[in-house]
Amino acid sequence: MPLFPQQDTSIVKMKMKKILITGASRGIGKAIKERLAGEYELVLHASSPDSFKYDIGKHALLCADFSQPEQVQHFCKQLKKEHGDLYGVINNAGLTIDNSLLFLPERDIETMLQVNLKAPILIAKQAAKIFHSQQRGVIINMSSIIGQTGNAYQSIYAATKAGLVAFSKSLAQELGRLNEQHQIRVNCISPGLIDSEMSAKIPQIELDKVMSNIPSNRIGKTQEVADLVAFLVSEQASYINGANIHINGGLY
């Protein structure tokens, strides 16, 4: 009889939860990828594989141009077919085309509505079907402070981001009524001025004006938004549902 009992090698390592991150190639999306990697199995989205300037490693890749309705539909079908064990969705992909509404081409209006609002809604719909069968899951929609404050030359962008907040709150209530025993949560994050490619395009005079209204006296970091996402997808946030959480240094 051996002096020490042998270790049980039959124990199977617990499978990581799987999370989709849209717009994962840069900015906040890239920071979220870096923060969640190692803790979760990730499905990364960008408009094309060439969008990624970093090695995605062993993570799965799903590409689609969300401005094209047929590509969004195909993306959702792929999500169901290839990732039926999905646990979380971070709807982060978005864009802004700044212009006065008086001179904004209708195609640009359609593009922002499609990318910022319709695509996240359809992805959330597909995810909710997967989550309903598992009775658990997390959806986080990335809104913006502009969705609450408004901003000149960003009226359509503001409308799409405000729509995401209303959608998130409504979907959280709806899923709660469909099944009282489920553990499905839907939340929204509204970043303020964050150091990213989007904020880098702001003229310095406008940037100074915004900075003067931030009580924290600095621009936010993409890593700080990623940390908030990591908390919201964790079990520590299990009682946070239907919320819109601001991360803006006090800017209103």
C-alpha positions in Angstrom: 0.0 0.0 0.0 1.5 3.4 -1.0 2.6 5.7 1.8 0.7 8.6 0.2 -2.6 8.3 -1.7 -2.3 8.9 -5.4 -3.8 12.1 -6.8 -7.1 11.7 -8.7 -6.3 12.7 -12.3 -9.9 12.1 -13.4 -11.0 15.6 -12.2 -12.0 17.6 -15.3 -11.0 21.3 -15.3 -14.1 23.5 -15.1 -14.9 25.0 -18.5 -14.5 28.7 -18.8 -17.6 30.8 -19.5 -17.8 32.1 -23.0 -18.2 35.8 -23.8 -18.7 37.7 -27.1 -17.1 41.1 -27.4 -18.1 43.2 -30.4 -15.8 45.9 -31.7 -12.9 44.1 -30.0 -10.1 45.2 -32.3 -9.3 48.5 -30.7 -10.2 51.1 -28.0 -12.5 50.1 -25.3 -13.2 46.7 -27.0 -9.5 45.8 -27.0 -9.2 46.8 -23.4 -12.1 44.6 -22.5 -10.5 41.7 -24.3 -7.3 42.2 -22.4 -9.1 42.4 -19.1 -11.3 39.3 -19.6 -8.7 37.1 -21.3 -7.6 34.3 -19.0 -10.8 34.4 -17.0 -13.2 33.7 -19.9 -13.3 32.0 -23.3 -13.7 34.9 -25.7 -15.4 35.3 -29.1 -14.0 38.4 -30.7 -15.7 40.5 -33.3 -14.5 43.1 -35.8 -15.6 44.1 -39.3 -12.8 42.0 -40.8 -9.8 39.9 -39.7 -7.5 42.7 -40.9 -8.9 45.0 -38.2 -6.9 43.2 -35.6 -3.4 44.6 -35.0 -2.7 42.1 -32.2 -2.6 38.3 -31.9 -6.0 37.0 -30.9 -4.4 33.8 -29.6 -6.8 30.9 -29.1 -9.9 33.0 -28.9 -12.6 32.5 -31.5 -13.2 35.1 -34.2 -16.5 36.2 -35.8 -16.3 39.0 -38.4 -19.1 41.1 -39.8 -19.7 44.6 -41.1 -22.6 45.7 -38.9 -23.6 48.4 -41.3 -24.8 45.7 -43.6 -28.1 44.1 -42.4 -27.5 40.8 -44.2 -24.1 40.4 -42.5 -25.7 41.0 -39.1 -28.2 38.3 -39.8 -25.5 35.9 -40.8 -23.4 36.9 -37.7 -26.4 36.0 -35.5 -26.8 32.6 -37.2 -23.2 31.9 -36.7 -23.4 32.8 -33.1 -26.2 30.3 -32.5 -24.5 27.6 -34.6 -21.0 27.8 -33.3 -21.4 29.3 -29.8 -24.6 27.8 -28.3 -22.9 27.7 -24.9 -22.5 31.5 -24.8 -22.6 33.1 -21.4 -22.2 36.8 -22.0 -22.4 39.5 -24.7 -20.6 42.8 -24.6 -22.3 45.0 -27.3 -19.4 47.4 -27.7 -19.2 48.1 -31.5 -20.3 51.5 -32.5 -19.5 54.6 -34.6 -20.3 58.2 -34.9 -20.5 60.4 -38.1 -20.5 63.9 -36.8 -22.4 66.5 -38.9 -25.3 68.8 -38.6 -28.6 67.0 -39.2 -29.4 69.6 -41.9 -26.5 68.3 -44.0 -26.3 64.6 -42.8 -26.9 62.2 -45.7 -29.6 59.7 -45.1 -27.2 56.8 -45.7 -25.1 58.1 -42.7 -28.2 58.2 -40.6 -29.1 54.6 -41.6 -25.5 53.5 -40.9 -25.5 54.8 -37.4 -28.9 53.4 -36.6 -27.9 50.0 -38.0 -24.5 49.7 -36.3 -25.2 51.4 -33.0 -28.8 50.2 -32.3 -30.2 47.6 -34.6 -27.2 45.3 -34.6 -26.9 45.2 -30.8 -30.7 44.6 -30.5 -30.5 41.6 -32.9 -27.4 40.2 -31.2 -29.1 40.5 -27.8 -32.2 38.8 -29.2 -30.1 35.8 -30.4 -28.1 35.8 -27.1 -31.3 35.9 -25.0 -32.6 32.8 -26.8 -29.4 31.0 -25.9 -29.5 32.3 -22.3 -33.2 31.3 -21.9 -32.4 27.6 -22.5 -29.5 27.8 -20.0 -31.4 30.1 -17.6 -28.3 32.3 -17.1 -26.4 34.9 -19.0 -25.3 38.5 -19.1 -25.7 41.2 -21.7 -23.9 44.6 -21.4 -24.7 47.3 -24.0 -22.2 50.1 -24.4 -24.0 53.4 -24.5 -22.5 56.9 -24.0 -22.9 60.0 -21.9 -24.0 61.7 -25.1 -27.1 59.5 -25.0 -28.2 61.4 -21.8 -26.7 64.9 -22.4 -27.0 65.2 -26.2 -24.3 67.0 -28.2 -24.3 69.3 -31.2 -23.6 67.6 -34.5 -24.2 64.2 -32.9 -28.0 64.1 -32.8 -28.3 60.6 -34.4 -25.4 59.2 -32.4 -27.1 60.5 -29.3 -30.4 59.0 -30.3 -28.9 55.5 -30.9 -27.1 55.6 -27.5 -30.2 56.8 -25.6 -32.1 54.0 -27.4 -29.6 51.4 -26.0 -30.3 52.5 -22.5 -34.1 52.2 -22.9 -33.6 48.9 -24.7 -31.5 47.5 -21.9 -33.9 48.5 -19.1 -36.9 47.1 -21.0 -35.2 43.8 -21.9 -34.1 43.2 -18.3 -37.8 43.6 -17.2 -39.0 41.4 -20.1 -36.6 38.5 -19.4 -37.6 38.7 -15.7 -41.2 38.2 -16.6 -40.5 35.3 -19.0 -38.9 33.2 -16.3 -38.8 34.1 -12.7 -36.1 31.5 -12.0 -33.6 32.6 -14.5 -30.2 34.3 -13.9 -30.1 36.5 -16.9 -29.1 40.1 -16.5 -29.0 43.1 -18.9 -27.1 46.3 -18.1 -25.8 49.3 -19.9 -22.6 51.3 -19.5 -22.4 55.0 -20.4 -18.8 56.1 -20.6 -17.9 59.8 -20.7 -14.7 61.2 -22.2 -12.3 58.2 -22.6 -8.8 58.2 -24.0 -9.4 56.3 -27.3 -9.3 56.7 -31.1 -12.7 58.4 -31.0 -11.7 61.1 -28.4 -8.4 61.7 -30.3 -10.5 63.2 -33.1 -12.0 65.9 -30.9 -10.6 69.4 -31.6 -8.4 70.7 -28.8 -10.7 73.7 -28.1 -13.6 71.4 -27.6 -11.6 69.0 -25.5 -10.5 71.8 -23.2 -14.2 72.8 -22.8 -15.2 69.3 -21.8 -12.2 68.9 -19.5 -13.2 72.0 -17.6 -16.5 70.3 -16.6 -15.0 67.0 -15.4 -14.7 67.0 -11.5 -12.0 64.3 -11.7 -9.9 66.6 -13.8 -8.8 64.0 -16.3 -9.8 61.8 -19.2 -10.9 58.3 -18.4 -8.9 55.2 -19.4 -10.1 52.3 -21.5 -8.9 50.0 -18.8 -11.2 51.6 -16.3 -14.2 50.8 -18.5 -12.9 47.3 -18.9 -12.7 46.9 -15.2 -16.3 47.9 -14.8 -17.3 45.4 -17.5 -15.4 42.6 -15.7 -17.3 43.4 -12.5 -20.7 43.4 -14.2 -20.2 40.0 -15.8 -19.0 38.5 -12.6 -21.2 36.9 -9.9 -20.3 39.8 -7.6 -22.8 41.9 -9.7 -25.5 39.3 -9.6 -28.1 41.8 -8.2 -27.3 44.5 -10.7 -29.9 44.3 -13.4 -31.6 46.8 -15.7 -29.1 49.5 -14.7 -27.3 52.2 -16.7 -23.9 52.8 -15.1 -22.1 56.1 -15.7 -18.3 56.1 -15.8 -17.4 59.7 -16.6 -15.5 61.3 -13.8 -18.5 63.3 -12.7 -19.2 64.9 -16.2 -22.9 65.8 -16.7 
